[in-house]
Amino acid sequence: MRTLSFAHTSVGACLPAGRVAASSAATREWAWGDGSGAGARVCVLDSGVDPGHPLVGPLAGSFAAFDDGGRWSVRADDSGDPAGHGTACASIIRSLAPHCELTSVRILGSDNRGSSAGLLSGLAWAVEQRFQLISVSLSTRHRPVKEALHDLSDRAYFEGVTIVSSAHNSPVHSYPWRFSSVISVGSHSLGGPERIETNPSPPVEFFGAGARIRVAWPGGGTRVVSGNSFATPHITGMCARILGRHPRFRTTQLRHALSLISDNLEGASR
């Protein structure tokens, strides 16, 4: 397996089958059927999404978090993606779940940076809209907002909204990926886009494809990227597939389903 140069990446360890409780073996046919993700509502909380890119397809809506003199609000926004990061993530989700419903909420600027207040505002809005999945390929190290972000993540969990969150590329403490109420994602560099690994050693839960991924980029082009940011939409896309088959699943069931069909589950032949 090729070595990745960032934190929270797969070391190729197997997950003992006994650590995943199941009455019978699970197949990917059971997990997601045709795999289109039809009916799954997904929010991409990022730098925006280029709505005209052919690898992204139509958006259900495009919004942004705005700072109105210290009072944050989320409103309709047609400025697209000034950075490229959100378009890249959206294209990965769409490639795995082509018929899911995608909505963009821009909280990052052209430098791929944003504020913790903007993160809280955008995430709170997405939870209020009851998206089934919120893909968050970013995190904050700003400790004063940790408690508020933790409470919001717990609220999402109990209201049936699943947050799929990227681990930081550096070995630092950041959030929301470290919260138990979210599905946290690191990277692997082995296998294709549908390879899932369950991490037998915390803190990150799952590994998705995160090395040399070709993605959409604003303006109709593509780029090759690497990082936990791009592993996260792979897991989001597969969650959307599962929801297309099992629309009543929530975070607990999605987490269990991902574990059951993981490629590194001992004895698995996928």
VOBA-1610 file (N, C-alpha, C; in pm, whole numbers, padded with zeros to 5 digits, always signed):
BEGIN
Met+00084-00119+00000Met+00000+00000+00000Met+00088+00125+00000Arg+00051+00223-00082Arg+00128+00346-00088Arg+00112+00425+00042Thr+00217+00494+00081Thr+00213+00571+00205Thr+00157+00710+00179Leu+00062+00752+00262Leu+00008+00887+00253Leu+00085+00976+00350Ser+00092+01103+00316Ser+00176+01193+00394Ser+00099+01276+00494Phe-00030+01245+00518Phe-00106+01321+00615Phe-00160+01230+00724Ala-00213+01291+00830Ala-00256+01215+00947Ala-00387+01141+00921His-00415+01043+01007His-00541+00969+01007His-00561+00897+00874Thr-00464+00812+00841Thr-00471+00733+00720Thr-00460+00585+00754Ser-00509+00502+00664Ser-00510+00358+00685Ser-00369+00301+00692Val-00351+00205+00782Val-00225+00130+00786Val-00247-00013+00738Gly-00364-00038+00682Gly-00394-00170+00626Gly-00439-00274+00726Ala-00477-00232+00846Ala-00518-00328+00949Ala-00657-00384+00920Cys-00677-00511+00955Cys-00807-00575+00942Cys-00892-00549+01066Leu-01021-00549+01048Leu-01115-00538+01159Leu-01166-00678+01191Pro-01142-00728+01313Pro-01194-00861+01349Pro-01344-00868+01333Ala-01392-00972+01269Ala-01536-00984+01242Ala-01619-00980+01369Gly-01563-01030+01479Gly-01637-01032+01604Gly-01667-00895+01661Arg-01600-00790+01609Arg-01625-00655+01658Arg-01746-00590+01592Val-01803-00658+01492Val-01921-00605+01424Val-02035-00703+01445Ala-02132-00664+01525Ala-02244-00753+01556Ala-02339-00762+01437Ala-02368-00884+01393Ala-02462-00903+01283Ala-02520-01044+01292Ser-02651-01055+01263Ser-02715-01186+01269Ser-02684-01267+01144Ser-02645-01200+01036Ser-02609-01269+00913Ser-02515-01182+00832Ala-02451-01240+00733Ala-02358-01164+00649Ala-02434-01059+00568Ala-02373-00943+00553Ala-02434-00835+00475Ala-02363-00822+00342Thr-02439-00796+00238Thr-02381-00775+00107Thr-02404-00631+00064Arg-02330-00589-00036Arg-02351-00454-00088Arg-02483-00445-00164Glu-02530-00554-00217Glu-02663-00555-00279Glu-02768-00522-00175Trp-02755-00579-00055Trp-02847-00545+00054Trp-02828-00399+00095Ala-02704-00354+00101Ala-02676-00221+00152Ala-02731-00111+00062Trp-02711-00125-00071Trp-02753-00013-00155Trp-02817-00050-00288Gly-02844-00173-00313Gly-02918-00208-00433Gly-02854-00156-00559Asp-02927-00073-00636Asp-02873-00022-00762Asp-02766+00085-00741Gly-02753+00135-00618Gly-02646+00228-00586Gly-02660+00367-00642Ser-02780+00410-00679Ser-02795+00543-00739Ser-02813+00654-00636Gly-02854+00620-00515Gly-02877+00721-00412Gly-03004+00801-00433Ala-03094+00755-00518Ala-03217+00829-00547Ala-03296+00853-00419Gly-03337+00977-00400Gly-03416+01014-00283Gly-03335+01065-00166Ala-03205+01042-00164Ala-03121+01088-00053Ala-03093+01237-00068Arg-03114+01312+00040Arg-03090+01458+00039Arg-02957+01487+00106Val-02866+01545+00030Val-02729+01566+00076Val-02694+01713+00070Cys-02635+01765+00177Cys-02587+01903+00182Cys-02435+01902+00185Val-02373+01980+00096Val-02228+01996+00094Val-02193+02129+00157Leu-02137+02124+00277Leu-02100+02244+00352Leu-01953+02273+00324Asp-01925+02372+00238Asp-01789+02384+00187Asp-01766+02524+00129Ser-01695+02528+00015Ser-01661+02655-00049Ser-01758+02693-00160Gly-01873+02624-00166Gly-01966+02643-00275Gly-01948+02534-00379Val-02033+02532-00477Val-02028+02432-00584Val-02056+02501-00717Asp-01975+02470-00817Asp-01999+02520-00952Asp-02119+02443-01010Pro-02235+02509-01025Pro-02356+02437-01066Pro-02355+02395-01213Gly-02265+02452-01292Gly-02263+02421-01433Gly-02165+02312-01472His-02092+02258-01373His-01992+02158-01409His-02060+02026-01445Pro-02023+01966-01560Pro-02091+01842-01603Pro-02070+01724-01510Leu-01964+01726-01428Leu-01941+01616-01335Leu-02018+01634-01204Val-02084+01748-01189Val-02162+01774-01068Val-02311+01759-01095Gly-02356+01813-01207Gly-02497+01804-01240Gly-02579+01908-01165Pro-02709+01900-01177Pro-02797+02003-01118Pro-02794+02002-00965Leu-02807+02120-00908Leu-02817+02135-00763Leu-02961+02163-00725Ala-03001+02112-00609Ala-03134+02141-00557Ala-03142+02282-00503Gly-03027+02338-00466Gly-03021+02473-00414Gly-02879+02513-00386Ser-02853+02643-00386Ser-02720+02696-00358Ser-02734+02811-00260Phe-02667+02801-00146Phe-02681+02897-00038Phe-02544+02935+00016Ala-02541+03036+00101Ala-02416+03077+00165Ala-02447+03138+00302Ala-02350+03128+00393Ala-02362+03191+00524Ala-02302+03331+00516Phe-02378+03432+00558Phe-02337+03571+00550Phe-02329+03631+00690Asp-02227+03714+00712Asp-02209+03786+00838Asp-02270+03925+00822Asp-02385+03946+00885Asp-02453+04075+00879Asp-02424+04153+01007Gly-02300+04201+01016Gly-02262+04281+01133Gly-02264+04202+01262Gly-02217+04077+01257Gly-02213+03994+01376Gly-02332+03901+01388Arg-02433+03921+01307Arg-02549+03831+01304Arg-02542+03749+01175Trp-02525+03619+01189Trp-02507+03532+01074Trp-02641+03480+01024Ser-02653+03470+00892Ser-02773+03413+00831Ser-02733+03336+00706Val-02818+03243+00666Val-02794+03166+00545Val-02900+03206+00442Arg-02851+03248+00323Arg-02940+03294+00218Arg-02901+03233+00084Ala-02993+03241-00011Ala-02965+03193-00146Ala-02844+03267-00201Asp-02763+03196-00279Asp-02636+03252-00327Asp-02605+03194-00465Asp-02566+03281-00558Asp-02537+03234-00694Asp-02393+03259-00735Ser-02303+03272-00635Ser-02163+03304-00667Ser-02080+03180-00697Gly-02140+03062-00692Gly-02067+02940-00730Gly-01961+02902-00628Asp-01844+02869-00678Asp-01735+02819-00593Asp-01606+02893-00627Pro-01565+02987-00542Pro-01443+03065-00571Pro-01314+02991-00543Ala-01321+02875-00478Ala-01200+02804-00436Ala-01179+02670-00505Gly-01286+02600-00537Gly-01276+02470-00602Gly-01298+02351-00511His-01276+02370-00383His-01283+02259-00288His-01422+02195-00283Gly-01525+02278-00277Gly-01661+02226-00268Gly-01705+02156-00394Thr-01666+02210-00510Thr-01699+02147-00637Thr-01634+02010-00646Ala-01510+02001-00601Ala-01439+01872-00601Ala-01514+01770-00517Cys-01554+01811-00396Cys-01625+01718-00307Cys-01761+01678-00363Ala-01833+01775-00420Ala-01964+01745-00477Ala-01953+01646-00592Ser-01848+01660-00673Ser-01832+01570-00787Ser-01806+01426-00742Ile-01736+01410-00630Ile-01712+01275-00578Ile-01844+01213-00530Ile-01923+01289-00457Ile-02053+01239-00411Ile-02139+01199-00530Arg-02144+01287-00631Arg-02227+01261-00748Arg-02180+01139-00826Ser-02047+01117-00828Ser-01995+01001-00903Ser-02038+00870-00839Leu-02058+00870-00709Leu-02096+00749-00637Leu-02247+00734-00623Ala-02317+00844-00608Ala-02464+00843-00592Ala-02523+00941-00692Pro-02528+00904-00820Pro-02562+01000-00926Pro-02701+01059-00916His-02794+00993-00848His-02931+01043-00841His-02967+01103-00706Cys-02868+01125-00621Cys-02898+01191-00494Cys-02929+01339-00520Glu-02993+01400-00424Glu-03025+01543-00432Glu-02915+01621-00361Leu-02847+01711-00433Leu-02735+01786-00376Leu-02772+01932-00355Thr-02737+01982-00237Thr-02752+02123-00205Thr-02619+02175-00153Ser-02582+02296-00194Ser-02455+02356-00153Ser-02477+02468-00053Val-02396+02469+00053Val-02392+02582+00147Val-02247+02628+00156Arg-02222+02749+00110Arg-02085+02803+00108Arg-02054+02870+00241Ile-01947+02822+00306Ile-01901+02886+00429Ile-01753+02923+00421Leu-01687+02885+00310Leu-01546+02916+00291Leu-01529+03018+00179Gly-01419+03095+00185Gly-01391+03194+00083Gly-01297+03142-00023Ser-01245+03233-00105Ser-01160+03194-00216Ser-01027+03135-00172Asp-00990+03159-00046Asp-00866+03103+00008Asp-00891+02973+00085Asn-01013+02920+00072Asn-01052+02798+00145Asn-01049+02817+00295Arg-01067+02939+00339Arg-01071+02967+00481Arg-01207+03028+00517Gly-01247+03005+00642Gly-01373+03060+00689Gly-01366+03081+00839Ser-01477+03121+00898Ser-01481+03145+01042Ser-01559+03036+01111Ser-01530+03018+01240Ser-01604+02918+01316Ser-01750+02958+01330Ala-01776+03090+01333Ala-01915+03137+01340Ala-01989+03101+01212Gly-01920+03112+01099Gly-01981+03074+00972Gly-02010+02925+00966Leu-01918+02846+01020Leu-01939+02701+01027Leu-02062+02668+01109Leu-02074+02730+01226Leu-02189+02705+01312Leu-02319+02747+01244Ser-02316+02862+01178Ser-02436+02913+01112Ser-02480+02820+00999Gly-02385+02784+00914Gly-02418+02698+00801Gly-02464+02560+00844Leu-02397+02505+00945Leu-02433+02372+00993Leu-02570+02374+01061Ala-02596+02478+01141Ala-02727+02488+01208Ala-02838+02498+01105Trp-02817+02574+00999Trp-02918+02586+00894Trp-02943+02451+00827Ala-02836+02379+00797Ala-02849+02249+00731Ala-02923+02150+00819Val-02898+02154+00949Val-02970+02066+01043Val-03118+02103+01045Glu-03147+02233+01047Glu-03287+02279+01048Glu-03361+02234+00923Gln-03290+02224+00811Gln-03352+02182+00686Gln-03372+02031+00678Arg-03324+01959+00777Arg-03339+01814+00787Arg-03280+01738+00667Phe-03163+01783+00621Phe-03093+01703+00522Phe-03059+01569+00588Gln-03066+01462+00510Gln-03029+01332+00567Gln-02879+01323+00590Leu-02802+01387+00501Leu-02656+01383+00511Leu-02600+01524+00497Ile-02503+01557+00582Ile-02427+01682+00568Ile-02281+01644+00555Ser-02221+01675+00442Ser-02081+01641+00417Ser-01995+01760+00454Val-01906+01741+00552Val-01825+01850+00607Val-01677+01815+00591Ser-01617+01859+00481Ser-01476+01828+00455Ser-01386+01940+00508Leu-01404+01972+00634Leu-01328+02078+00700Leu-01347+02061+00849Ser-01268+02134+00926Ser-01283+02130+01072Ser-01227+02259+01130Thr-01257+02282+01257Thr-01206+02400+01326Thr-01127+02360+01450Arg-01022+02436+01478Arg-00943+02415+01600Arg-00978+02521+01705His-01079+02602+01678His-01115+02714+01765His-01192+02662+01887Arg-01124+02644+01998Arg-01183+02577+02113Arg-01303+02650+02174Pro-01314+02784+02166Pro-01432+02849+02224Pro-01565+02806+02163Val-01562+02750+02041Val-01688+02707+01980Val-01708+02556+01993Lys-01615+02489+02060Lys-01623+02343+02068Lys-01755+02298+02131Glu-01795+02359+02241Glu-01916+02315+02311Glu-02040+02337+02224Ala-02048+02455+02160Ala-02164+02483+02075Ala-02168+02388+01956Leu-02052+02358+01899Leu-02046+02267+01786Leu-02081+02124+01828His-02038+02088+01949His-02072+01955+02003His-02223+01943+02023Asp-02285+02047+02081Asp-02430+02044+02103Asp-02505+02036+01970Leu-02457+02109+01871Leu-02523+02109+01740Leu-02509+01973+01672Ser-02392+01911+01686Ser-02372+01778+01628Ser-02461+01675+01696Asp-02475+01684+01827Asp-02566+01594+01899Asp-02711+01617+01856Arg-02748+01744+01838Arg-02884+01775+01793Arg-02911+01711+01656Ala-02813+01722+01567Ala-02828+01660+01435Ala-02851+01510+01450Tyr-02771+01446+01532Tyr-02781+01301+01552Tyr-02921+01262+01599Phe-02974+01332+01697Phe-03104+01295+01753Phe-03220+01333+01664Glu-03196+01423+01568Glu-03303+01464+01477Glu-03294+01391+01342Gly-03209+01291+01333Gly-03203+01210+01212Gly-03119+01267+01101Val-03030+01359+01134Val-02939+01419+01035Val-02799+01363+01060Thr-02739+01303+00958Thr-02606+01244+00974Thr-02499+01339+00920Ile-02404+01373+01006Ile-02290+01455+00966Ile-02174+01362+00935Val-02119+01373+00815Val-02000+01298+00776Val-01886+01399+00770Ser-01787+01381+00857Ser-01689+01487+00880Ser-01545+01440+00860Ser-01467+01524+00796Ser-01328+01494+00764Ser-01236+01513+00883Ala-01149+01414+00907Ala-01042+01432+01004Ala-00941+01532+00950His-00875+01603+01037His-00773+01699+00996His-00657+01626+00930Asn-00594+01691+00833Asn-00478+01630+00766Asn-00353+01631+00853Ser-00358+01705+00961Ser-00246+01709+01056Ser-00289+01643+01187Pro-00195+01594+01266Pro-00230+01527+01392Pro-00265+01627+01503Val-00376+01698+01485Val-00419+01801+01580Val-00561+01769+01626His-00602+01836+01732His-00739+01824+01780His-00823+01929+01708Ser-00921+01884+01633Ser-01012+01975+01565Ser-01151+01911+01564Tyr-01250+01988+01522Tyr-01389+01946+01535Tyr-01468+01990+01410Pro-01577+01919+01375Pro-01656+01826+01455Pro-01620+01678+01442Trp-01520+01643+01365Trp-01498+01501+01336Trp-01469+01416+01459Arg-01420+01476+01567Arg-01389+01398+01687Arg-01511+01368+01774Phe-01625+01423+01740Phe-01745+01398+01820Phe-01806+01262+01784Ser-01853+01190+01886Ser-01908+01057+01862Ser-02039+01059+01786Ser-02104+01174+01778Ser-02232+01183+01709Ser-02217+01198+01558Val-02093+01213+01508Val-02072+01226+01364Val-01995+01105+01312Ile-02002+01081+01182Ile-01922+00978+01117Ile-01793+01043+01070Ser-01679+00999+01126Ser-01551+01063+01096Ser-01473+00982+00993Val-01398+01055+00907Val-01335+00992+00792Val-01189+01033+00776Gly-01104+00932+00756Gly-00965+00950+00714Gly-00948+00887+00576Ser-00824+00866+00535Ser-00797+00823+00398Ser-00727+00689+00387His-00754+00622+00276His-00671+00508+00236His-00622+00532+00093Ser-00521+00458+00053Ser-00466+00474-00082Ser-00464+00341-00156Leu-00551+00251-00113Leu-00554+00117-00173Leu-00694+00088-00226Gly-00702+00049-00351Gly-00832+00014-00407Gly-00900+00133-00470Gly-01020+00109-00520Gly-01094+00211-00593Gly-01184+00295-00506Pro-01271+00375-00570Pro-01355+00470-00497Pro-01458+00405-00404Glu-01491+00278-00428Glu-01591+00213-00344Glu-01529+00136-00227Arg-01400+00141-00213Arg-01337+00071-00101Arg-01365+00146+00029Ile-01413+00072+00127Ile-01439+00125+00261Ile-01355+00046+00360Glu-01291+00115+00451Glu-01223+00048+00561Glu-01277+00101+00693Thr-01304+00011+00785Thr-01339+00050+00921Thr-01211+00049+01003Asn-01186+00157+01073Asn-01062+00170+01150Asn-01074+00095+01283Pro-00990-00006+01308Pro-00998-00077+01436Pro-00938+00002+01552Ser-00872+00115+01520Ser-00807+00196+01624Ser-00855+00340+01613Pro-00922+00393+01715Pro-00972+00531+01710Pro-00856+00631+01704Pro-00883+00762+01674Pro-01016+00822+01683Pro-01099+00820+01555Val-01040+00816+01436Val-01121+00820+01315Val-01191+00685+01295Glu-01311+00687+01235Glu-01391+00565+01223Glu-01371+00490+01092Phe-01376+00565+00981Phe-01373+00500+00850Phe-01265+00564+00762Phe-01216+00484+00668Phe-01124+00535+00567Phe-01189+00525+00430Gly-01180+00635+00354Gly-01227+00636+00217Gly-01111+00669+00125Ala-01132+00655-00005Ala-01026+00685-00102Ala-00984+00831-00092Gly-00854+00853-00069Gly-00809+00991-00050Gly-00677+01024-00115Ala-00630+00941-00207Ala-00500+00965-00271Ala-00516+00973-00422Arg-00469+01083-00477Arg-00467+01104-00622Arg-00604+01078-00684Ile-00701+01157-00638Ile-00839+01145-00685Ile-00865+01252-00791Arg-00914+01211-00907Arg-00949+01310-01011Arg-01089+01363-00981Val-01098+01496-00972Val-01223+01560-00931Val-01257+01674-01026Ala-01383+01718-01019Ala-01425+01835-01094Ala-01363+01960-01033Trp-01340+02060-01119Trp-01288+02189-01073Trp-01366+02300-01143Pro-01393+02411-01075Pro-01473+02517-01137Pro-01422+02556-01276Gly-01517+02583-01364Gly-01482+02620-01500Gly-01489+02504-01597Gly-01529+02388-01551Gly-01545+02274-01639Gly-01428+02179-01645Gly-01319+02208-01572Gly-01201+02123-01576Gly-01197+02022-01465Thr-01082+01955-01452Thr-01059+01858-01345Thr-00921+01880-01286Arg-00902+01825-01166Arg-00772+01824-01100Arg-00755+01691-01029Val-00629+01660-00996Val-00599+01542-00915Val-00562+01591-00776Val-00632+01541-00674Val-00615+01591-00538Val-00597+01475-00440Ser-00546+01507-00323Ser-00531+01407-00216Ser-00564+01473-00083Gly-00612+01394+00011Gly-00639+01444+00145Gly-00764+01384+00205Asn-00775+01398+00336Asn-00894+01349+00405Asn-01020+01421+00359Ser-01004+01545+00313Ser-01118+01620+00260Ser-01188+01544+00149Phe-01110+01473+00068Phe-01166+01407-00049Phe-01202+01261-00021Ala-01153+01208+00090Ala-01200+01077+00136Ala-01342+01090+00191Thr-01371+01202+00254Thr-01501+01222+00318Thr-01619+01212+00222Pro-01617+01281+00106Pro-01732+01265+00016Pro-01746+01125-00043His-01639+01046-00044His-01655+00906-00083His-01746+00833+00016Ile-01722+00855+00145Ile-01808+00792+00247Ile-01947+00852+00243Thr-01958+00984+00222Thr-02090+01048+00210Thr-02167+00987+00094Gly-02099+00970-00020Gly-02165+00913-00137Gly-02216+00773-00112Met-02138+00694-00039Met-02183+00559-00009Met-02295+00558+00093Cys-02296+00654+00184Cys-02410+00668+00275Cys-02536+00706+00196Ala-02521+00792+00095Ala-02635+00829+00011Ala-02689+00707-00062Arg-02599+00621-00107Arg-02642+00496-00172Arg-02725+00411-00077Ile-02676+00399+00046Ile-02747+00318+00145Ile-02885+00378+00173Leu-02892+00511+00184Leu-03020+00576+00210Leu-03116+00561+00093Gly-03061+00550-00028Gly-03147+00525-00142Gly-03221+00393-00130Arg-03158+00297-00065Arg-03219+00164-00044Arg-03292+00157+00089His-03241+00227+00191His-03296+00222+00326His-03320+00366+00375Pro-03423+00432+00326Pro-03443+00575+00355Pro-03467+00609+00502Arg-03501+00511+00583Arg-03527+00539+00725Arg-03401+00525+00812Phe-03292+00484+00752Phe-03169+00471+00830Phe-03123+00606+00884Arg-03070+00600+01005Arg-03010+00719+01067Arg-02862+00692+01091Thr-02796+00779+01165Thr-02651+00770+01182Thr-02608+00633+01234Thr-02677+00583+01335Thr-02639+00454+01394Thr-02646+00342+01291Gln-02754+00338+01213Gln-02770+00232+01114Gln-02670+00248+00998Leu-02645+00374+00957Leu-02548+00397+00851Leu-02408+00354+00894Arg-02373+00388+01017Arg-02242+00349+01071Arg-02228+00196+01073His-02333+00129+01115His-02329-00017+01123His-02321-00079+00983Ala-02400-00025+00890Ala-02399-00077+00754Ala-02261-00062+00690Leu-02198+00053+00709Leu-02064+00075+00654Leu-01966-00027+00711Ser-01976-00056+00840Ser-01888-00153+00903Ser-01910-00292+00846Leu-02037-00328+00825Leu-02069-00462+00777Leu-02015-00489+00636Ile-02007-00385+00554Ile-01963-00405+00415Ile-01819-00356+00393Ser-01746-00327+00504Ser-01610-00279+00490Ser-01520-00383+00425Asp-01429-00337+00343Asp-01338-00428+00272Asp-01233-00488+00363Asn-01207-00426+00477Asn-01105-00481+00567Asn-01167-00561+00681Leu-01295-00593+00670Leu-01359-00681+00769Leu-01303-00820+00749Glu-01254-00881+00856Glu-01190-01012+00848Glu-01279-01114+00780Gly-01226-01177+00677Gly-01303-01279+00607Gly-01391-01225+00496Ala-01391-01089+00477Ala-01475-01031+00374Ala-01417-01058+00237Ser-01503-01084+00140Ser-01460-01101+00001Ser-01551-01017-00085Arg-01509-00894-00110Arg-01595-00798-00180Arg-01538-00770-00318
//
